[in-house]
Amino acid sequence: MEFLQPATWAEALQLKAVHPQAVPIQGGTDVMVELNFDRHRPEFLLDLSRVGELAQWAPENGHIRLGAGVTYARILTELSDRLPGLAMASRTVGSPQIRNRGTVGGNLGAASPAGDAHPALLAAFAQVEVESVSGLRQIPVAEFYTGVKRNALSPDELIKAVLITPPTGPQQFCKIGTRNAMVISVAAFGLALHPDRKAVGTGIGSAAPTPRRALEAERFLAQSLTDDGLWEFRGALPDATSRRFADLVADAASPIDDVRGTARYRVHSLSVMARRALIWAWNDFRRV
Amino acid sequence: MTAPTGPAGAPRGLSTQVTAGVGSSPRRPDGTPKVKGEFAYSSDMWMEDMIWGVTLRSPHPYARIRSIDIGAALAMPGVYAVLTHEDVPCSKFYGLEIVDQPVLAVDTVRYHGEPVALVAADHPEIARQATKSIRVDYDVYEPITDARLALGHPGWNQVHNAPGAVSELSRERAALHPQGNLVRHLKLRKGHSDPVADVVVGGEYEVGMQDQAFLGPESGLAVPTGDGGVELYVATQWLHVDQRQICAALGLSPEKVRLTLAGVGGAFGGREDLSMHVHACMLALHTGKPVKMVYNREESFFGHVHRHPAVMRFEHGADRAGTLIYVKAEIYLDGGAYASSTPAVVGNAGTMGIGPYIVPNVQVDAYGAYTNNPPCGAMRGFGSVQAAFAYEAQMDKLAAELGMDPVELRCRNALTEGSQAPTGQVIDSPAPVEELLRRLQAIQLPPQRNADADLRDLPGGVANTTHGEGVMRGVGYAVAYKNVGFSEGFDDYSTARVRLEAVAGEATVTVHTAAAEVGQGLVTVEQQIARTELGVHAVVVHPKDTQVGSGGSTSASRQTYVTGGAVKAACEKVRERALKAIRQRTGHATADLRLDSGKVISEREGVIGTLADLLGDEVIDETVEWHHRPTVAVDPETGQGFAHVQYAFSAHRAVVDVDTELGLVKVVALDCVQDVGKAVNPQAVVGQIQGGSAQGLGLAVMEEILISGGKIKNPSFTDYLIPTILDMPPMRIEVLEYADPHAPYGLRGVGEPPTISSGPAIVAAIRDATGLPLQRVPVRPEHITGT
């Protein structure tokens, strides 16, 4: 196994172009587990931890550009106000040690349906910025996940950043685990209200082959709020609306039974989380 | 008794200036290095020129081996040896109680992960890759994965009145072993065979397979000695029983197979059976080189026995006042592919199977079965844990049926000193079952949850699944007991060698036992006892090895009792000899001399002198083999007899908050009252109670090895969950000290009882919160939500 350690982004892209089979590694919280359990023996490891710009974030043209190498710990401490949904998700990642190493870029690279960042990114309509020697492109995060642990990257591309528009409305994130900390999600749900464009964003984790949005639920809720004039008046949310929303979120899932939980439980818990998250978000929205 | 030379990381003598004896809590001699990360665990050992051993394991739970081709593996550069069952020098089988487990699979594999071949190479990665080049041709069979079916009991058994039928049935069944699939059937028959009662409750219960989840994986270093023998540095629970089995497999005498305890990172029963012991020795003897073996976390799940899963059916009968009239129970324990300690686990589950209650009529049938599931054996609580989930659930059910308070019902039927256990054994030391419960009741309940509770105090924690919605509180009680030490006629003893001498002007004691320190603090207790008995400050604990007689197993909550007893007895002999020598030397004819604070003191004349001065060059060295009072094998037809040397009692009250819509549980409080006879080291006692309670909590709400078709589905700490600090609440603990007159210092074993009573209390609290029957542990979210 050869260990490639570029010092700059340009160098990283060059190396990836020459060695498209190289496995990128940043915090190592996924890749090292695979290596330690002898599940992979990649020919090349491409260590991105020396590429300083990946570990930066900055406001840019009305959104936050979050470098792929920013750790969950930093998102929690530095971005809780600007990226609340992602910060809530970051708080549920592993242990403090893991949060000090793990990154959103790593989550996207691994593209596990159980990745904690995904529901929050989906709900926030984030864009993934990827680059290769032949160019830069932005991919809506919902199109980034293409299959179980597969993503839209070409072999010569690397994840550079995530672009997220700071919220105009409340965000929530909930995750089921079978213990009270340090646990991989059995099911997760992200919600963002976007009152500026009268839209609703959702994200479902661990309940389908890929992280996914609950599009019907988003459309239904946005339309109901519009029809009832609630975006403007911020009145009480009808019980029937939150229940219908919860059902539609559950309908959007296509989970399996596995060691972490049953498909039925995943569907059920998603509906409970969706309803609770909506009520919390709506109550926040009314308070503003 | 010189410290051995050996590999780096091999244990050295532990020495500290103990400032206190029995009844105090001095610092443990290995505490500071452990906290600083300087303690060498078995996986840290290193030796010049050592090579690495790796095990090839069966991917199938049940298969015949047609052939094994090692050629390609052997040809790989860096590979020193590839061994199979053909290379096992002598006995190809081993076992704690029944010799039935192959050192390496001979012609059949009976569980997923069974060792088939070994590779030694100059790098662990090369060894691992080489195992992939070994070609094993398997003829795969359908595994037998249900203990009752393995015994030919398609339903709950009807053999109460025809006990002989069981083994007949099992022989008809596809037998996994020549003697059939029944490992043991324990029959308990007390009182009337067909009792009647006004109020009867029944239930079926199931307990999943728990793992010991020790943090230090199986590991050791085998060093050839040049004379055809081998030295093995290994993390284990019982050096001498390991040695016996290794000698049999290698065909070597005990003088040729020396064992030293390496740093042990937890055990909980999982190190009572052999793991890499014989394998490393075979590779070392074959290659002439030191061989290190370290399992990784995944392999560790295949590398040791687990807690027996159980299915149980209970029926309790009582009069309308709540006095128990009878208990009937059937307990099926899945022993997996090999016997391990299944016979003794069945013995405990059967004889201890109805809980610490006075019951005049008892019928218990406990069975241990062979299946193609992973082998099960010793784990903290040892058969009592499984039964307690059932009998305590039954007590709550009976209380509900009677309209009685569950604690009142338990107190009404509580075992007392002088009463009879179901074995007919009269309890001949304090049995404060009622007091434990009353004291628990008197501990203040935690306050109700705040409306603005921190997420970390709610079910689900920071995963933010509830802000109080759906959360219900419940309270549950449980009480349990455990036999201490080895039972049923086993000659249970420990050996201690104690040496007293003056070193650099200070009286110094060296304590040498083979009793394994696995993290519980026995080394501290050995120092405390020596200090109390010999009145010295400096006590060196010699490395644990086979150069002294057996210390017995570090299990069954027995080491402070039995090895503590041996150290005490050896110290008494040393003291006797020292005082005699001092009397002779000084001409003091008085018999009133005693040793204290490094001085020799006469009651009448005061200080005679320092012990160091008075000893001079004399070295006093005594070895004592100390046996606890004998027990007897129970009657095979009735289970009656003086089976257990001592009982230890604990009780828990659990308070839980349950998110009833999501099925998530937060244990809010888990308080415990336990009688320990005498707290030899009060801080360590509390540590045992906290740790044992956490392990019981784990089984109640999360810990389970999931098996499908005989295969382990979650061999990792990613998916085998153990409690974190956010799952385990701070505990309020009351320790009672009612001396057992038969035990050294009156002490009782401590380690296991809290593991037995904590889980049932938690499940009772979840039942209280949800109103659900919850007949299976661990309780999973979907059991609560019904989805």
Interface residues (C-beta under 8 A of the other chain):
Chain A: N36 F37 D38 M88 R91 T92 Q172 F173 C174 K175 I176 G177 T178 R179 N180 A181 M182 V183 I184 S185 V186 V259 R260 G261 T262 R264 Y265 V267 H268 S269 V272 M273 R276 W280
Chain B: R128 N296 E298 R456 P459 G460 G461 V462 A463 N464 T465 T466 H467 E469 G470 E661 L662 G663 L664 K666 V701 M702 L706 K713 N714 S716 T718 D719 L721 P723 T724 I725 L726 D727 R780 P781 E782 T785 T787
